[in-house]
Amino acid sequence: MDTNFNDLFSIKGKVALVTGGSRGIGEMIAAGFLAHGAKVYISSRKAEVCEATARRLAETSGGSCTALPADLSTMAGVEQLAAALAEREPQLDILVNNAGAAWGAPIEQFPEVGWDKVMDTNVKGVFFLTQKLLPLLRRAAAGPSPARVINIGSIDGLKSASFNSFSYGASKAAVHHLTRFLAAQLTHERILFNAIAPGPYPTWMLSTGVGHGGQTEGVDWASVTQRNPSRRVGKPQDIAGLAIFLSSRAGEYVVGQTIASDGGAVAAS
């Protein structure tokens, strides 16, 4: 029996791409990766915001964080990002598909544009970015450690939400099932797929949904989590810790799973 448990949770020296990495959950994961020695690229639609976040994360961590802005709701943006990363790196150890969009409206007024924007970003973008990055993932998988792909879903894809976000919940359920499909297809190539389904975290997206206009500081988050068994929103360490586990040797036998990071919200639903 192999009893070597050294570096069980290490991701030091790995190359990671985190989409939607300029704020919220993506920024939290990117910060955690940097703190544990990974080389990180972040992507988001707004170039100035993406570059500012990359500079701040690099300065805070002392690590390497590079901005690669792209609009992943379009095939042109997907191809642009894949090409930009391939120019800089021969392989990709960790891909975190976190870029996402949401739309809320009563069912009678829910617009086609709200359906298409969410599905294009949350599902189509995840699939085709993964497809375009397969050459880099396969090169990483040929090394000592399997490559990892972590798709960020949502507990709204596991249970019904209280918001009128019809396309968002459907898109995240699709992400969870797509993760299983991709795991079935590519695990034998040592590319391991899992999904994380976050619950309430102090993000711009949740803030807009509960009427705080995108503000994340000075918000009474306790009022949002009254029915959550943990009575709090998630912290950066919660989501980053799970992503680091899935990207390390410790998570190597966890494949095709959707893991809720929600303080017990799904269990209590």
C-alpha positions, 0 to 999 in steps of 0.5 A: 500500500502506498502511504506517501501523503506528502503534498496531498493538497498541493497545486504548486506550479500548475497552470490554471485558467479561471473564467469569470475571474475578475470578481465573485466566485471566480476571483475567490478561486483565483486568489486561492490558487495563487496563494497555493503556488499556481500560475493563474490566468483570469478571463472576463468580458470587461478588459479594464476590470479583468486587468485591474483584478489580475494586477491586484491578485498578483500584487497581493499574492506575489504570484503570477496572474494574467488577464485574458479578456474575452466574451465567452457568450460568443464563439469568436470570444471562445476561440480568442481566449483559447488562442491567447492562452495557447500563445502563452502556455504549452499546457493547461493543468486546471480549467475552471469554467466559471463565467456566467450570466443570469436573467430574471423576469416574470414568466409572462415577460421573460424575453428570448434574449434573456434565455439565449444570453444565459444559455450561450454563456453558461452552457454553450461557452463551457462546452466549446471553451473546453473543446478548444482547450483540449490540446492544452489539457491533453498535454497536461494530462500526459504528465504526472498528474491528470488535468482537471476541469471544474465547471461552476454550476449552482444550487439553482440547478439542484433545486427550485430557486425563489427568483424568476431566473428560469434560464439560469436554473435550467442552464446550471442543471445542464452544466451539471449533466454536461459535466457527467457527459464529459467525465464519461468521455474523457476520464480515460484520457486523464482529464478529470471533470467535476462541478461545484454548485455554489449556494449563497456567496457575497457576489455581485450576482446574488446582490442584484438578485436580492435587491442590493444593486450589486453591492457586496460590502456593507450588505446585511447578508444574514437576512439572505441566509435565515433559512440556511442551516449554516446561517451565513454566506460562503467565504473565499476559503470555502469555495477556493478550498473545494476547488483546490481539493478537486485540483490536487492529488487529494481529489484525483479519484473524485470524477463526474460529481456535482458538489454543493458548496452551500452551507446546507441549503440544498439539504434543507430545501 
